């Protein structure tokens, strides 16, 4: 899990609560690799460019790197947003 709170609020986000990640078929920690894929600057720039010319391809690439979609090893199945997350 990961906890949200004051650090996000300093950036202006209304995130507070707990986020939960499922994990399976993995013997090593996977959270850092999930973040790395989602936050890759080159992929994010490619998605931004594709949105201008090919929105469908942009959505497909976004889904391919999203840790909110299970790619066979686990996922973040909750969005905290303005809620408390994880059913809190």
C-alpha positions in Angstrom: 0.0 0.0 0.0 1.0 3.6 -0.1 -0.3 6.5 2.0 -1.3 9.9 0.7 -1.3 13.1 2.6 0.5 16.4 3.2 3.1 15.9 0.5 0.4 15.7 -2.2 -1.6 18.5 -0.7 1.5 20.8 -0.9 1.3 20.3 -4.7 -2.4 21.3 -4.7 -3.8 17.8 -5.0 -6.7 16.6 -2.8 -5.1 13.2 -2.2 -5.4 11.7 1.2 -5.8 8.1 2.3 -4.4 4.7 1.3 -3.8 3.2 -2.0 -3.7 -0.6 -2.4 -1.7 -2.6 -5.0 -2.4 -6.2 -5.8 0.5 -8.4 -6.7 0.9 -11.9 -8.0 3.2 -14.0 -10.2 6.1 -11.9 -9.0 8.8 -12.9 -6.5 10.4 -9.5 -6.5 9.1 -6.1 -5.4 7.3 -4.5 -8.4 6.1 -1.1 -7.2 9.1 0.8 -8.4 8.9 -0.8 -11.9 5.2 0.1 -12.1 5.9 3.7 -11.3 8.9 3.8 -13.7 6.8 2.7 -16.6 3.9 5.1 -15.8 6.2 8.1 -15.3 8.6 7.5 -18.2 9.0 11.0 -19.7 9.6 9.8 -23.2 6.5 7.7 -23.2 4.4 10.5 -21.7 5.7 12.8 -24.4 4.8 10.2 -27.1 1.3 10.0 -25.6 0.9 13.8 -25.7 2.0 13.8 -29.4 -0.3 10.9 -30.3 -3.3 12.6 -28.7 -3.0 15.3 -31.4 -2.9 12.9 -34.4 -4.1 9.5 -33.2 -6.1 9.5 -30.0 -6.8 5.8 -30.2 -3.1 5.0 -30.3 -2.5 7.4 -27.5 -5.1 5.6 -25.4 -3.6 2.3 -26.2 -0.1 3.4 -25.2 -1.5 5.0 -22.0 -3.2 1.7 -21.1 0.0 -0.2 -21.9 2.0 1.7 -19.3 -0.8 2.2 -16.7 -0.4 0.6 -13.3 -4.2 0.8 -13.0 -4.4 -2.0 -15.5 -3.3 -5.5 -14.7 -0.5 -6.6 -17.1 0.0 -10.0 -15.4 1.7 -9.2 -12.2 -0.6 -6.9 -10.3 -2.1 -3.5 -10.3 -3.4 -0.5 -8.4 -7.1 -1.3 -8.4 -8.2 1.8 -6.6 -8.0 5.5 -7.4 -7.7 7.6 -4.2 -8.5 11.0 -5.7 -10.7 13.1 -3.4 -11.8 9.9 -1.5 -9.9 8.1 1.2 -9.1 5.2 -1.1 -9.3 1.4 -0.3 -12.8 1.8 1.0 -11.6 3.9 4.0 
